Amino acid sequence: MFEIFHTLSEMFSYTFLVRAFVVGLLVSLCASLLGVSLVLKRYSMIGDGLSHVGFGALAVAMALNVAPLAVSIPVVVIAAFLLLRISENSRIKGDSAIALISTSSLAIGVMLISVTTGMNTDVCNYMFGSILAMTKNDVYLSVTLSIVVLILFVLFYNKIFAVTFDETFAKATGVRTQAYNMLIAFLSAVTIVIGMRMMGALLISSLIIFPALSSMRIYKRFKTVVISSAVISVVCFFLGIVISYQYATPTGASVVSVNLLVFLALCAVSLLSGKFRTRRVQQ
């Protein structure tokens, strides 16, 4: 127990780790809340698609030598809206639209970087994440945007619930479903961009998918799933960043690995409890 407290006190003596911890917890919380709706609406891969768009936007920012977040946030938000519009109003649906936009953005990003700065360490940090990438200004902006995302999610929770479960019925009752779908897309885009610096463009979607799927193994009610998803996400991030510090492993990969282990453990628990209930019924 003493060693754990010693490790934590040592960790939090570093300013960059405190910044990464604060932003990471907020991003994990935002991603897990939105992830439940995205998974249930079968849009779980939108995180992966938008993160690739974010990488392309970061490449443009690097080429123009401007602030990365200032460029990537509006670009990713526009891409999120565009994805919804393409899926709703054209022959290109769901995963095809995501694949089209994400691969195109990733290719444009790689091309821009290759002809400007070259494939250097900064590019690897953007693709796979780095806790050293968080500057003080990034932290202030990320914390502010995370709080905005959380407030909007809580304020419009009932509408998001309605749109998630039965969009047709919600529309029939007068709910502006398109507006709330756009809100979900906007919140997801902002969350993905502020989490990319730490988790990386290739791993940020895991924060959206894993906690939601894990909590769905053990709970069925929407509200309970949302709460448990948030708890799982925050705990997994905390354990991931501690493991990353202790064993000098990449932060993003460490967090994803912990999420994977939790998911597999809860799948096993769900399977065993299901067999136990079946056996009791048979008896």
ABEGO torsion letter per residue (X at the ends): XAAAAAAAAAAAABAAAAAAAAAAAAAAAAAAAAAAAAAAAGAAAAAAAAAAAAAAAAAAAAAAGBBAAAAAAAAAAAAAAAAAAAAAABABBEAAAAAAAAAAAAAAAAAAAAABAEBBAAAAAAAAEBAAABBAAAAAAAAAAAAAAAAAAAAAAAAAAAAAABAAAAAAAGBBAAAAAAAAAAAAAAAAAAAAAAAEAAAAAAAAAAAAAAAAAABABAAAAAAAAAAAAAAAAAAAAAAAAAAGBBAAAAAAAAAAAAAAAAAAAAAAAAAAAAAAAAX
